[in-house]
Amino acid sequence: MTKKIGDQAGKMFEYFGSFLRKGIFSVLSVGPVPDHIAFIMDGNRRYAKKRNLLDGAGHRSGYLALMNMLKYCYELGVKYVTIYAFSIDNFRRRPEEVQSTMQLILEKIEDLIKEESMVNQYGVRIYFLGSLKLLSKPVRLAAERAMVATSGNSKSVLSICLAYTSSDEILHAVQECCEEKWDEGSALESKGAGNGLVFLKGNKNGKTKPSIVVKDLEKHMYAAVTPDPDIIIRTSGETRLSNFLLWQSANCLLYAPAILWPEIGLWHLVWAVLDFQRNFSYLKEKTKLS
């Protein structure tokens, strides 16, 4: 009997929360809504320490906060969400901590692709961005399964940066670019029209220009599957990007609430969007000039 009453109360609370969010989001939608929000989920370990929780409990609480934040973003109409899940630098932590985190990531990837999951409810396509070869085989295969399983979803996109740093992303793009241009040069050489990798080529005015340009690099970035972020939200009050989306974040808003990641809620998202709307004209002008 008590359980039944509790379930009914929970459903009523969820209904009221959904009704409240619809009202808030309808007001926010009068102004420009960000197309892409990225999150640096900082503070899971400090949250666990502050509350005297067991190792790993902070990350589990952080996952629940992430699910709520994804729901809010997609209800608002934000099409692209990117999260910084695990940096290459995080592999330097204690082996047992890395192993525990990887096990949790594996578990949650499997949860994401279940038929009744929020990912399928909101039609979310998942991408994993980073040097995935650094991951253990079970985690890497789970990530590949998730990308295949959600490849038919087209309403929204969730990019999960795993074994990622921006410097590694840029290095990867440069290497891919050079290999591509080398192959092009080799093809020309085989036809007698070139000599390997050519860094300069002529244009219609008889001048020369580099054969590798910014657009060549950008198409080889891990994050080429999404537009540049409009907002980066980093919890714990830090204003560092910590090697996250450095190439893509030149013209975006950085919002850094002082709370730890598991404490993030609806109102933090609302304030970030309001700040974005207040600075929209300035950000748009910066993007045009860049």
C-alpha positions, 0 to 999 in steps of 0.5 A: 500500500505504501509503495503504491502511494509512493509510486503515485506521488512520484508520477504526480511529481514527474507530471508537475515537473514536466508541466513546469519545464514546458512552461519555462522552455516555451518562454526561453524559446521566444529568444534564440535557442542554442544549437549545441551545448557541451558539458565538462562534467567536473566534480564527481569525485569531490561530490563523493568525498564531500558526502562521505560516499564510496569510491565510484558513487560520485560518478554514478550520481553524475550519470543520473545528473547527466540523464536529467540534463540530456532530457532538459536539453532535448526538451528545450530543442537543443539538437547537439549535446557533447560531453567530456566523459574521459580524458586521455590524461585520466589514464594516469589516475590510479589503475583501480580508479581507471578500471572502476570508471571504465566498468561504469562507462561500459555498464552505462553504454549498454543502458543507453542503447536499451529499447526503452532508454531515453536515447531511443525515446528522443531519437538520439544518435550517439557518436564516440569521439576520441582515440578509441584504440586506447580503450579496453576491448569490451568498452571499445566494442560497446561504443561501436555497438552503440553507434551502430544501434543508434545510427538510424536516429536523427532527431538529436545527437549525443557526442561522448568524448572518450579517451579524448583531448583536444591536442590529440584531436588536432594531431589526428586531424593533421596526420589524416590531412597529410596522409590524404594530401600525400595520397593525392600527390602520389596519384598525380605522380603516377600520372606524371603530373606531380611529385608526392606531397605538394604543399603549394599549388597555383590558383587562377591569378598565378599565385600560390596557396597552401594545399592544406587549409583550415577546412581540410583540418576541420573535416578530419577532426573527431568533432566534425560530426557536429557544429561548433558549440554555442555554450560550454558548461563546466561545473565546479566553478572552474573556467579552464577548458582542460584540453576540451574542444579547443579548436571549436570553442573560439566563439562560444559562451563559457558558463561555470557555475560553482556547483559540482557536476552531480548537483547540476539542475534545471535552473543552471541550464536555464541561466546558461541559456539566458546568458547565451541569449543576452550575449547572442548578438555579440557571439554572432558577430564574433562568429562572422568575423572569424 
